Amino acid sequence: MAAQIDVGGGYSIDIDDAQKFVTALTQQKQELALTLQRAARVLQVLPPGHDDYSSAWASTANQMVKQHSEWNLNKQKELQALIDKVNAVVAQYQQTEHDNTLRA
């Protein structure tokens, strides 16, 4: 059985699957970034009319867009932290394997 990497939340992966896992996480992070870029371009809500209700509606809609952007950025940061963690554990594992090989 290959060594396990604890990725948090009660989950772990085999060290042999680490690169596939990092690749999948990187792809998800890129998709989030692309979604954020597209949203920034097309989701600017203007009031449909020149009355207070239209302005209030547009303000609320723009707040929702801002909240989505913040959520998206936070998810990207979470994914990057997980990528960094997995890469660090793999590097540590490889260094330990290398050190053990030198001792043998």
Beta strands, then each sheet from edge to edge (+ up, - down):
strand 1: 4-8
strand 2: 11-14
sheet 1: 1+ 2-
end
